[in-house]
Amino acid sequence: MENNYILHKWLNGEANEDELKQLKSSPEYAAYTKISESASQLEAPVSNSKKNYQAIVAKRDNTSKVRKLNPFSNLLKIAALIAVILAGYLYVGSLDSKVQTKIAEKQTFLLPDDSEVALNANSTITYNKKKWTDLRELTLDGEAYFKVIKGNRFSVNTPSGIVSVLGTQFNVYARNDLFHISCYEGLVSVAFNDTIIKLPAGSYLQVKNGILTDHTSTSKSSPNWALGESSFSNAPIDLVLEELQRQYPIKLTANYSNTNPRFTGSFTHGDLNLALKSICDPLRLAYTIEKESVTIYAQKVQ
């Protein structure tokens, strides 16, 4: 019989004489006897449940204090939160909206009154949506073609002057010191340097450095750039190449000569090689294209 089983019976006082004899012959018997004697001397602690309960209640009363709610304080917090949200809404509503195009990018969009704007490459328009119903006014840096819905005065502010209409179609170019306007429908009012000029449909006006340099007629019904082409008449080559770099994401180096030839003609926005050929051939210039780098130089004399 296993000693563990006999040990169990012995501890419970159930072992018979033969089993006890077998257990005593075991080498572990002395250790069993010592454990049994030690355990018999142990006493369970006396539990005073009433005293323990009173101690728990006293501790709870000391640590847990009831805090009275102040409904007025909560209302103030809610009102403050609403005020912050309202202030944020009003602030955001007062900000100007901005539409911006990158190099070789054009964008057409509608203003709050459904007037249509076509924005040429590398141009920016800013306006305020919230005030638009009362004040149809925007700021232009670059070039844009407008189809304005009839209504109250519509104004385009530029660094060189202001173009105002009631409802018409027109194009505005405002870059650096050059400012020109083409009117295709209706009547446009152009203000610059204390001068106001009424520009009817079929008219073109150009201002450079605040001085009127051209005021002629035009037979076009829309700007060429909106059709994917840039056109020039007796324009400095530097101005033409600036526009080329707006329509194509290139790095341009020009080493043609010390002179500044003038260009009359057009170039496409859809094919860089064809565009360069259209510019360079009439001026007897050559060019090379290497990835995004373009070099223009004077042709060698044969």
C-alpha positions in Angstrom: 0.0 0.0 0.0 1.3 3.5 -0.8 2.7 5.5 2.1 0.8 8.6 1.0 -2.5 6.8 1.3 -1.5 5.3 4.7 -0.3 8.8 5.8 -3.7 10.3 5.0 -5.5 7.6 7.1 -3.1 8.1 9.9 -3.6 11.9 10.0 -7.3 11.2 10.2 -6.9 8.6 12.9 -8.2 5.8 10.6 -5.0 3.7 10.1 -5.1 0.1 11.4 -2.2 -1.6 13.2 -0.7 -3.2 10.1 -0.8 0.1 8.2 0.7 2.0 11.2 3.5 -0.6 11.3 4.2 -0.1 7.6 4.3 3.7 8.0 6.7 3.6 10.9 9.1 1.5 8.9 9.2 4.4 6.3 12.3 6.6 6.5 10.0 9.7 6.2 8.0 8.8 9.4 10.1 11.0 11.7 9.4 14.0 9.5 5.7 13.2 9.3 5.6 13.1 13.1 7.3 16.5 13.5 4.9 18.1 11.1 1.9 16.7 12.8 3.1 17.9 16.2 3.7 21.5 14.9 0.3 21.6 13.2 -1.4 20.6 16.4 0.0 23.6 18.2 -1.4 26.1 15.6 -4.6 28.1 16.6 -6.9 29.9 14.3 -7.2 33.7 15.0 -10.3 34.8 16.8 -12.4 37.0 14.5 -14.4 39.9 16.0 -16.9 40.6 13.2 -18.6 43.4 15.1 -15.4 45.3 15.8 -14.2 44.8 12.2 -17.5 46.2 10.8 -17.3 49.3 12.9 -13.7 49.9 11.7 -14.8 49.6 8.0 -17.7 52.1 8.5 -15.5 54.6 10.3 -12.9 54.5 7.5 -15.6 54.9 4.8 -17.1 58.0 6.6 -13.6 59.6 6.8 -12.7 59.1 3.1 -16.1 59.5 1.3 -17.7 62.9 1.5 -20.8 63.8 -0.4 -20.3 66.8 -2.7 -23.3 68.8 -3.5 -23.9 69.5 -7.2 -24.2 73.1 -8.2 -26.6 73.2 -11.2 -25.9 76.9 -11.9 -22.1 76.1 -12.2 -22.9 73.4 -14.8 -25.0 75.8 -16.8 -22.2 78.3 -16.8 -19.8 75.6 -18.2 -22.3 74.7 -20.9 -22.8 78.4 -21.9 -19.0 78.9 -22.0 -18.6 75.9 -24.3 -21.4 77.1 -26.6 -19.7 80.6 -26.7 -16.4 79.1 -27.7 -18.0 77.0 -30.5 -19.9 80.0 -31.8 -16.8 82.2 -31.8 -14.9 79.6 -33.7 -17.7 79.3 -36.3 -17.9 83.1 -36.8 -14.1 83.3 -37.1 -13.9 80.5 -39.7 -16.8 82.1 -41.6 -14.9 85.4 -41.7 -11.9 83.9 -43.4 -11.2 84.3 -47.1 -11.5 81.4 -49.5 -8.5 80.8 -51.7 -8.2 79.0 -55.1 -4.7 78.5 -56.3 -3.2 76.8 -59.4 0.3 75.3 -59.7 2.6 75.2 -62.7 1.0 73.5 -65.7 -2.4 73.5 -63.9 -5.7 75.2 -64.8 -8.9 75.2 -62.8 -12.5 76.2 -63.4 -14.9 76.8 -60.5 -18.1 78.6 -59.6 -18.3 81.6 -57.2 -21.2 81.7 -54.6 -23.5 83.5 -57.2 -22.7 80.8 -59.9 -20.4 83.2 -61.8 -17.7 81.1 -63.5 -14.0 81.6 -63.2 -11.3 79.8 -65.3 -8.0 80.3 -63.5 -4.8 80.1 -65.6 -1.6 78.3 -64.4 0.3 79.7 -61.4 -2.5 82.0 -60.4 -4.4 82.8 -57.2 -7.9 84.1 -56.4 -9.1 85.0 -52.9 -12.7 86.0 -51.9 -15.1 85.8 -48.9 -18.0 83.5 -49.3 -19.9 84.9 -46.3 -19.9 88.4 -47.6 -20.4 87.5 -51.3 -24.1 88.3 -51.5 -23.5 91.9 -50.4 -20.0 92.4 -51.8 -19.0 90.5 -55.0 -15.3 91.3 -54.7 -12.2 89.1 -55.2 -8.5 89.5 -55.5 -6.5 88.1 -58.4 -2.8 87.5 -58.7 -2.1 86.0 -62.1 -4.6 85.5 -64.9 -8.3 84.5 -65.0 -11.3 84.4 -67.4 -14.6 85.4 -65.9 -18.2 84.8 -66.9 -20.1 86.9 -64.4 -23.8 86.4 -63.6 -25.8 89.7 -63.7 -26.3 91.4 -60.4 -24.7 94.0 -58.2 -21.2 95.3 -58.9 -18.6 92.6 -59.4 -15.0 93.7 -58.8 -11.6 92.1 -59.5 -8.8 93.7 -57.4 -5.2 93.4 -58.6 -2.0 95.2 -57.6 -2.1 97.2 -60.8 -5.8 98.2 -60.8 -9.5 97.2 -60.4 -11.8 95.8 -62.9 -15.6 96.2 -62.2 -18.6 94.9 -64.1 -22.3 94.1 -63.5 -22.4 91.0 -65.7 -20.2 90.1 -68.5 -17.3 88.0 -69.8 -13.8 89.2 -69.6 -10.2 88.2 -69.0 -7.8 89.8 -66.5 -4.0 89.4 -66.5 -2.1 90.8 -63.6 1.5 89.7 -63.1 4.3 91.9 -61.8 4.1 95.3 -63.5 1.9 94.2 -66.4 -1.9 94.5 -66.4 -4.2 93.8 -69.3 -7.9 93.2 -69.8 -10.0 91.8 -72.6 -13.7 92.3 -72.7 -15.7 89.7 -74.7 -19.3 90.6 -73.6 -21.0 93.6 -71.9 -19.0 96.5 -70.5 -16.0 96.5 -68.2 -14.8 99.4 -66.0 -11.0 99.5 -65.4 -9.5 101.7 -62.7 -5.8 102.4 -62.4 -3.7 105.3 -61.1 -6.8 107.6 -60.7 -7.9 106.7 -64.2 -11.1 105.0 -65.2 -11.7 103.5 -68.6 -14.9 101.9 -69.9 -14.1 98.9 -71.9 -16.9 97.6 -74.2 -17.1 94.1 -75.7 -14.5 93.5 -78.4 -11.9 95.8 -76.7 -8.4 95.2 -75.2 -6.5 97.4 -72.8 -2.9 97.1 -71.5 -1.2 98.9 -68.6 2.4 98.7 -67.8 4.0 100.2 -64.7 0.7 102.2 -64.2 0.8 103.7 -67.7 -1.6 102.9 -70.5 0.4 101.3 -73.3 -2.3 99.7 -75.5 -6.0 100.2 -76.1 -7.3 98.4 -79.1 -10.1 96.2 -80.4 -10.1 92.4 -80.4 -12.1 89.9 -82.5 -11.7 87.0 -80.1 -14.6 85.6 -78.2 -12.5 84.1 -75.4 -8.8 84.1 -74.3 -6.5 81.6 -76.2 -5.1 80.2 -72.9 -8.5 78.8 -72.0 -8.3 76.8 -75.2 -4.9 75.4 -74.4 -2.7 78.0 -76.2 -0.8 81.1 -75.2 -0.6 84.0 -77.8 1.6 87.1 -78.0 1.9 90.1 -80.1 5.3 91.8 -80.3 6.1 90.6 -76.8 9.6 90.4 -75.2 11.0 86.9 -75.3 11.5 87.0 -71.6 7.8 87.4 -71.1 7.1 84.5 -73.5 9.5 82.2 -71.7 8.0 83.1 -68.3 4.6 82.0 -69.6 6.2 78.8 -71.0 7.4 77.9 -67.5 4.0 78.4 -66.1 2.5 76.0 -68.5 5.2 73.3 -68.3 7.0 72.0 -65.2 10.5 72.7 -66.5 13.8 74.3 -65.5 14.7 76.7 -68.2 18.1 78.2 -69.1 18.3 80.8 -71.8 21.6 81.8 -73.4 20.5 83.3 -76.7 22.4 86.7 -76.7 22.5 90.0 -74.9 19.6 91.3 -77.0 16.0 90.7 -76.1 14.1 89.6 -79.3 10.4 90.1 -79.5 7.9 87.4 -80.4 4.6 87.4 -82.2 2.8 84.0 -82.3 1.5 81.2 -80.1 2.6 78.0 -78.4 0.6 75.0 -77.3 0.1 73.9 -73.7 0.0 70.2 -74.7 3.4 69.4 -76.3 6.6 70.9 -74.9 8.7 70.1 -78.0 6.1 71.7 -80.3 5.8 74.7 -78.0 9.6 75.3 -78.1 9.7 74.9 -81.8 6.9 77.5 -82.2 8.9 80.0 -80.1 12.5 79.3 -81.3 12.1 78.8 -85.0 10.8 82.3 -85.8 13.6 83.8 -83.7 16.3 81.6 -85.0 17.0 80.0 -81.7 17.8 76.4 -80.9 17.0 74.3 -77.9 17.7 71.0 -76.1 15.5 69.0 -73.8 16.9 66.7 -71.1 14.3 65.3 -68.8 12.8 68.4 -67.1 15.7 70.8 -68.1 15.4 72.9 -71.2 18.2 75.1 -72.7 17.6 77.7 -75.3 20.5 79.2 -77.2 21.3 81.1 -80.4 21.8 79.0 -83.5 25.3 78.8 -84.9 25.9 80.9 -88.0 26.6 78.7 -91.0 
